[in-house]
Amino acid sequence: MNRATKQLLEENNRRGKQLTPENQKVLVDIVAYLRGSSASTYQQELVHRDILDMLQEGEARGQTAAEVIGEDYQTFCDEILAELPKRSAGQRAVYGLSAVSLSTAVLLAIWLGFGLFTAAIQGAFTLWLPVKLGQLLGGAAIIAFSYGLVEYVCRTSFEDRTPSKVLTVGVFVGMVLFFLLCMFLRQTLFSLHAGIAAVLIAVLFVIYKVTDRMES
């Protein structure tokens, strides 16, 4: 994120720690819900700041969060978000590229480390590591599932925090499918040199840093 957004986020986080534990919990749920919206991060943090002002002023008067903004926190947030400008197509593309580049870099680094370790313990060490179909499909599934889970958590931040049976089963099934993909789709598509993989990781990380600074 750009400097102005980062500074605002850090200031909001610092101020949030000054609230009572009860109000901190409410604020965490509100911010999580905001993160699932289509408003830019900067707009979200402006709303975050305004709500902090309201809660702190309410505390000074001895009021709870429910007394300040009402008991229906989701409706309160929806009414605010309805007035905010949404991310443009370009902003959504930058945001998506930032998230995917970082996720891909992390998974590729894990694959590289595991591949070098496996090659070392097998005796015939080589820097040319096989890329298998199950690994590619499993990695894509992990990225898609992870962001789907984050979206779910954001959208349901005001609901019971106890994991539902559907969510628990979903996580379990997702893990099982990933391991099945890796185990049974073992066809080697091509081999990738460890040095090239390291360069790709660096490039993806640079893309993440650049797009993250562009995201407002």
C-alpha positions in Angstrom: 0.0 0.0 0.0 1.1 3.6 -0.5 2.7 5.6 2.3 -0.4 7.6 3.2 -2.5 4.5 3.5 0.2 2.7 5.5 0.6 5.6 7.9 -3.2 5.9 8.4 -3.4 2.1 9.0 -0.6 2.2 11.6 -2.1 5.2 13.4 -5.5 3.5 13.5 -4.0 0.3 14.9 -2.2 2.3 17.5 -5.4 4.1 18.6 -7.4 0.9 18.5 -5.3 -0.5 21.3 -6.4 2.3 23.5 -10.0 1.2 23.5 -11.6 -1.0 26.1 -11.4 -4.8 25.4 -15.1 -4.9 24.6 -14.8 -2.1 22.0 -11.6 -3.5 20.6 -13.5 -6.7 19.8 -16.3 -4.8 18.1 -13.7 -2.8 16.1 -11.9 -5.9 15.0 -15.2 -7.3 13.6 -16.0 -4.1 11.9 -12.5 -3.8 10.3 -12.7 -7.4 9.1 -16.0 -6.7 7.5 -14.6 -3.6 5.8 -11.7 -5.6 4.4 -14.3 -7.7 2.5 -15.7 -4.7 0.7 -14.9 -3.3 -2.7 -13.7 0.0 -1.3 -10.0 0.9 -1.5 -7.8 0.2 1.5 -7.4 4.0 2.0 -11.2 4.5 2.1 -11.5 1.6 4.5 -9.0 3.2 6.8 -10.7 6.6 6.6 -13.9 4.8 7.8 -11.8 3.0 10.4 -10.5 6.3 11.7 -14.0 7.8 11.9 -15.4 4.8 13.8 -12.4 5.1 16.2 -13.3 8.7 16.8 -16.9 7.7 17.6 -15.9 4.9 19.9 -13.4 7.0 21.8 -15.8 9.8 22.3 -18.4 7.3 23.4 -16.1 5.9 26.0 -15.4 9.3 27.3 -19.2 9.6 27.9 -19.3 6.1 29.4 -21.1 4.6 26.4 -20.7 1.2 24.9 -20.2 0.6 21.2 -23.8 -0.5 20.8 -25.0 2.7 22.4 -22.8 4.7 20.1 -23.4 3.1 16.7 -26.3 0.8 17.4 -26.5 -2.9 18.0 -26.7 -3.9 14.3 -23.1 -3.4 13.3 -23.4 -5.0 9.9 -26.2 -2.6 8.8 -24.2 0.3 10.2 -21.2 -0.8 8.0 -23.4 -1.5 4.9 -24.8 2.0 5.1 -21.4 3.5 5.2 -19.9 1.3 2.5 -22.9 2.2 0.2 -21.6 5.8 0.2 -18.0 5.0 -0.6 -16.5 4.8 -4.1 -15.7 1.3 -5.3 -12.3 0.2 -6.7 -12.0 0.8 -10.4 -11.3 -2.1 -12.8 -7.6 -1.0 -12.8 -7.5 -0.9 -9.0 -9.0 -4.3 -8.7 -6.4 -5.6 -11.2 -3.5 -4.1 -9.2 -4.9 -5.5 -6.0 -5.4 -9.0 -7.4 -1.9 -9.0 -9.0 -0.4 -8.0 -5.7 -2.1 -10.8 -3.8 -1.4 -13.5 -6.4 2.2 -12.5 -6.9 2.9 -12.8 -3.2 1.1 -16.1 -2.8 2.8 -17.6 -5.8 6.2 -16.4 -4.6 5.7 -18.0 -1.2 4.5 -21.3 -2.7 7.3 -21.4 -5.2 9.8 -20.8 -2.4 8.4 -23.7 -0.4 8.5 -25.9 -3.6 12.1 -24.9 -4.2 13.2 -25.6 -0.6 11.4 -28.9 -0.5 12.7 -29.9 -4.0 16.4 -29.1 -3.0 16.0 -31.0 0.2 14.5 -34.0 -1.6 17.3 -34.0 -4.2 19.9 -33.8 -1.4 18.6 -36.8 0.6 18.1 -38.9 -2.5 21.9 -38.9 -3.2 21.9 -37.9 -6.8 21.8 -34.1 -6.1 20.7 -31.9 -9.0 19.6 -28.3 -9.5 17.0 -29.4 -12.1 13.8 -30.0 -10.2 10.7 -31.7 -11.7 7.5 -29.7 -11.9 4.5 -32.1 -11.6 0.9 -31.7 -12.7 -0.4 -32.3 -9.2 1.9 -29.6 -7.7 0.7 -27.0 -10.2 -3.0 -27.8 -9.7 -2.5 -28.1 -5.9 -0.8 -24.7 -5.7 -3.5 -23.1 -7.7 -6.1 -24.7 -5.5 -4.4 -23.5 -2.3 -4.3 -19.9 -3.6 -8.0 -20.0 -4.6 -9.1 -21.7 -1.4 -7.1 -19.3 0.8 -8.6 -16.2 -0.7 -12.0 -17.8 -0.7 -11.6 -18.5 3.0 -10.5 -14.9 3.8 -13.5 -13.6 1.9 -15.8 -15.9 3.9 -14.3 -14.7 7.2 -14.6 -11.1 6.2 -18.2 -11.5 5.1 -19.2 -13.3 8.3 -17.2 -11.3 10.8 -20.3 -10.4 12.8 -21.5 -14.0 13.0 -20.6 -16.6 15.6 -16.8 -17.0 15.7 -17.1 -20.7 16.3 -16.2 -22.5 13.1 -19.2 -23.9 11.5 -19.4 -27.6 10.4 -19.5 -26.5 6.8 -16.3 -24.4 7.2 -14.6 -27.2 9.1 -15.5 -29.8 6.5 -14.5 -27.5 3.7 -11.0 -27.0 5.1 -10.6 -30.8 5.6 -11.9 -31.6 2.1 -9.6 -28.9 0.6 -6.5 -30.4 2.4 -7.4 -33.9 1.3 -7.9 -32.8 -2.3 -4.6 -31.1 -2.3 -2.7 -34.1 -1.1 -4.6 -36.4 -3.5 -3.6 -34.1 -6.4 0.0 -34.2 -5.4 0.0 -38.0 -4.9 -1.9 -39.2 -8.0 -1.1 -36.5 -10.6 2.6 -37.2 -10.5 3.3 -36.6 -14.2 6.3 -34.5 -14.7 5.5 -31.6 -17.0 8.9 -30.1 -17.2 12.1 -29.5 -15.1 13.0 -26.1 -13.7 16.5 -25.1 -12.7 16.8 -23.9 -9.0 18.5 -20.7 -10.2 15.6 -19.9 -12.5 13.1 -20.6 -9.7 15.0 -18.3 -7.4 14.9 -15.5 -10.0 11.2 -16.1 -10.5 10.6 -15.8 -6.8 12.6 -12.5 -6.7 10.6 -11.2 -9.7 7.3 -12.1 -8.2 8.3 -10.4 -4.9 9.3 -7.3 -6.8 5.9 -7.3 -8.6 4.2 -7.7 -5.2 6.1 -4.7 -3.7 5.5 -2.5 -6.7 1.8 -3.3 -6.9 1.3 -3.1 -3.2 2.7 0.5 -3.2 0.3 1.3 -6.1 -2.7 0.0 -4.2 -4.5 2.8 -2.4 
